[in-house]
Amino acid sequence: MGRMSDAPKPDGGTVGRFRSVVLPHLDAAYGYARWLTRDPVEAQDVAQEAMLRALRYFHAFRGEEARPWLMRIVRNTWIDLRKRNGAEKLPLEVLETRAAEGPDPEQSALAGDRRRQVAAALAALPAESREVLVLREIEDLSYKHIAAVLDLPIGTVMSRIARAREKLVVELKGRLERSEHGLPDL
C-alpha cells in the first residue's frame, strides 16, 4: 500500500477528545458517504476510512466545527477511492422501502411512497447536484459549512444549490407524471 503517515500516533487524551468531538457525527458521515457512493457497503468503507483519517490527523483540528471538518474528510476519502477504483456508479437500485411511522397505514404508505420518489429523484441527479442537496437538505449544513466541505466560494455553493433544486423539481415532476399515468419509474 502507501507509506506510513507522518502524523503522530494519537495518545489517550487525543482519542478521548476525538470521541467526544468527532464520533457523534459518525452517522452523518455514513449518511453522506451513502449518498456519495450510492452503495451501503462502500459507504461503510468510506466512512470507516474517513474516521481513521480524522483520528490520524485530529492533531491538526483547530477547534472549528467538527461536522463540516469530518464531512470534508469523507468527501476527500470518497474522491481518493473513486480515483483508485474507477468512475461513477449507476443510481441506487434499492431505495429504502419501509413505510413512514404513524397511526394511519394509508398515510404511512403514501408518505413512504413520497420518500421513495424523492430518494429516487435525488439519486438520479448528477453527483455535483446530489452532493450539495444532501449536504444542505439532508445533513442540514449551512451554506458556509458546505463551502468549507466542498472548498468553494459561498456564492458558488448558493448557485449550485439553486440549480440542483431546479433539477430535482424537474426529476420529481417527471417521476410523478409517470406514476400518475401508471408508468414505471425510469
C-alpha positions, -999 to 999 in steps of 0.1 A, spaced: 0 0 0 13 35 7 39 48 31 32 52 67 17 86 78 39 113 93 11 121 117 18 114 153 1 84 169 -28 97 190 -25 95 228 -53 87 252 -63 123 257 -65 129 219 -86 97 215 -109 108 243 -113 143 228 -118 127 193 -146 105 208 -164 135 223 -159 159 194 -160 139 162 -176 105 169 -211 120 175 -210 128 137 -204 92 126 -240 87 114 -239 119 94 -205 108 79 -221 74 69 -252 91 55 -232 115 34 -209 86 22 -240 66 13 -253 94 -9 -219 98 -25 -212 62 -32 -248 50 -37 -238 17 -21 -243 9 16 -213 -14 18 -189 10 0 -203 38 22 -193 19 53 -158 16 39 -156 53 31 -170 63 65 -146 40 83 -116 52 63 -127 88 68 -129 82 106 -95 67 106 -81 96 87 -99 120 110 -83 104 141 -49 102 124 -50 140 117 -70 151 147 -39 169 159 -45 194 130 -81 201 141 -81 236 154 -115 236 172 -136 247 143 -169 229 139 -163 191 137 -192 181 115 -181 201 83 -145 191 90 -155 154 91 -177 158 60 -148 172 41 -127 142 51 -155 119 40 -157 137 6 -119 136 1 -118 99 11 -146 92 -14 -127 111 -42 -95 92 -34 -113 58 -35 -131 67 -67 -98 77 -84 -84 44 -72 -114 22 -82 -128 39 -113 -157 61 -122 -192 68 -111 -217 40 -103 -252 36 -115 -280 51 -94 -292 33 -63 -311 2 -73 -326 -4 -39 -341 25 -20 -355 25 15 -388 6 14 -401 9 49 -433 28 55 -434 60 75 -441 58 112 -477 67 120 -510 55 132 -527 55 98 -515 27 75 -527 45 43 -509 78 53 -478 58 62 -478 41 28 -483 74 10 -455 91 30 -432 61 23 -440 63 -14 -432 101 -14 -399 94 4 -390 67 -22 -399 91 -51 -377 119 -36 -349 95 -29 -350 80 -64 -351 115 -79 -322 126 -58 -302 95 -67 -308 102 -104 -292 137 -102 -256 142 -113 -231 138 -85 -224 176 -81 -262 184 -77 -268 154 -54 -239 163 -32 -249 199 -25 -285 189 -19 -276 161 5 -253 185 25 -280 212 26 -313 194 29 -304 161 45 -273 169 65 -287 204 73 -253 221 68 -252 259 64 -240 274 31 -208 284 50 -202 249 61 -210 234 26 -185 259 12 -159 246 36 -167 210 29 -165 215 -9 -137 241 -8 -158 265 -29 -168 302 -25 -202 306 -8 -217 322 -39 -208 291 -59 -225 269 -33 -256 291 -34 -259 289 -72 -252 251 -72 -279 245 -46 -304 266 -66 -296 248 -99 -297 214 -80 -331 222 -66 -344 231 -101 -331 198 -114 -347 179 -85 -380 195 -92 -378 186 -129 -368 150 -120 -396 147 -94 -422 161 -117 -413 136 -144 -414 107 -119 -448 118 -105 -463 123 -140 -451 88 -150 -466 73 -119 -499 91 -124 -502 75 -158 -493 41 -144 -458 40 -160 -429 26 -141 -401 48 -128 -371 50 -151 
